[in-house]
Amino acid sequence: MSELVLINVSGRDKPGLTSEITGIMGRYDVRILDIGQAVIHDHLTWGILIDIPDESKSSPVIRDLLFRLHALDLQVRFAPITVEEYQSWAAARNRACYIVTLLSRDIKAEQIARVSAITARHGLNIDNITRLSARPSLNASDNRIACVEFSVRGTPSDLEQLRADFLHIAGEMNVDIAFQEDSIFRRNRRLVVFDMDSTLIEAEVIDELAMEAGVGEQVAEITERAMQGELDFSQSFAERLSLLKGLDESVLEGIANRLRMTEGAEHLILSLKALGYRTAILSGGFTYFARHLQRKLGIDYIYANELEIENGKVTGRVAGQIVDGKRKAELLLEIAEKEHISREQVIAVGDGANDLPMLSQAGLGVAFRAKPLVKESARHSISTLGLDAILYLIGFRESETNQGLDQADF
């Protein structure tokens, strides 16, 4: 009759340990049921669950392992496992798996304590904890990024309450917490669509145009109410645009040249391109400025409003259909179909109420530094870090994205 034994090894890591340990087991025809390893600051924690086929061989294999591990200055612990315990554990592996992503400028113990307390309260057990960001310098600047990912299993009774609990502590601790199912699509997204104003760039371009036209305060007030969801976008857009009538076309270039990219935007776009993703701008702003970003960043698709100009002057109208929230959602699906991908493989990013339709259509919808209504309505949000934090939501390590940039040919 076979015997199940759990072996835990710890100590200073060195090359060849796994080969040595499993090599000893191999001499006794040991079957591996589970194996895992973690190294933190050159300290190894290594676990393996084995099935020794002939109970009479258990003493020799354990004896040989004990002698060799002692010689390697490693601590070891052996624990017998019953068949019932193993079967119960194996059945638990079939439960749903979720990913909790903690994003912050700096990871603190309290953050992990409160995140893990919520997972436990909702019946989720942590399988693995992994740091996706690089190890911080002790003299790190304030613009650093830190990310820890928790792999959890279980069946939460109330997913909406779980998300609400995470959103509450995220606001209290000034962190971002994402909760998503660990499905086959998570690291298999293929298209990312972005809002432009206050998402890829820090400004609302229509407000910049209004300042040049001398109606800045009027337009800015309407813009803010529209982004908060207090006004219909198309109606407010037409009202704002009419105030720009007579503006000289020459001011557009100057505005385009002074636009500031949002933190992390360039790193995100270049990383996505290096990883083979397609990108798009779906904007309620203007094509003139979207094309400017397209040339700068290599965006694949742009859809925005065509600012009508006659005799070198802005007419106060747009040419063609207004790109509002409904149109953004339609365009997302059209691009996905053209690229032959499912909507579950699409990431959508935006900040305003008119972005909610496209966020809801995407497999991963992210409210970025969004207005309260949008943040509460979206399934995922990023408020404390830059746009490149999205790379962590799809499971990439910092080293992977940097390597991709090193190898890319731009």
Sequence and secondary structure as in RCSB ss.txt:
>XXXX:A:sequence
MSELVLINVSGRDKPGLTSEITGIMGRYDVRILDIGQAVIHDHLTWGILIDIPDESKSSPVIRDLLFRLHALDLQ
VRFAPITVEEYQSWAAARNRACYIVTLLSRDIKAEQIARVSAITARHGLNIDNITRLSARPSLNASDNRIACVEF
SVRGTPSDLEQLRADFLHIAGEMNVDIAFQEDSIFRRNRRLVVFDMDSTLIEAEVIDELAMEAGVGEQVAEITER
AMQGELDFSQSFAERLSLLKGLDESVLEGIANRLRMTEGAEHLILSLKALGYRTAILSGGFTYFARHLQRKLGID
YIYANELEIENGKVTGRVAGQIVDGKRKAELLLEIAEKEHISREQVIAVGDGANDLPMLSQAGLGVAFRAKPLVK
ESARHSISTLGLDAILYLIGFRESETNQGLDQADF
>XXXX:A:secstr
  EEEEEEEEEE  TTHHHHHHHHHHTTT EEEEEEEEEETTEEEEEEEEEESSGGGHHHHHHHHHHHHHHTT E
EEEEEE HHHHHHHHHHTTS EEEEEEEESS  HHHHHHHHHHHHHTTEEEEEEEE S    TT  TT  EEEEE
EEEE  S HHHHHHHHHHHHHHHT EEEEEE  TTTT   EEEE  BTTTBSS HHHHHHHHHT HHHHHHHHHH
HHTTSS HHHHHHHHHHTTTT BTTHHHHHHHH  B TTHHHHHHHHHHTT EEEEEEEEEHHHHHHHHHHHT S
EEEEEEEEEETTEEEEEEES    HHHHHHHHHHHHHHTT  GGGEEEEE SGGGHHHHHHSSEEEEES  HHHH
HHSSEEE SS GGGHHHHTT  HHHHHHHHHH   
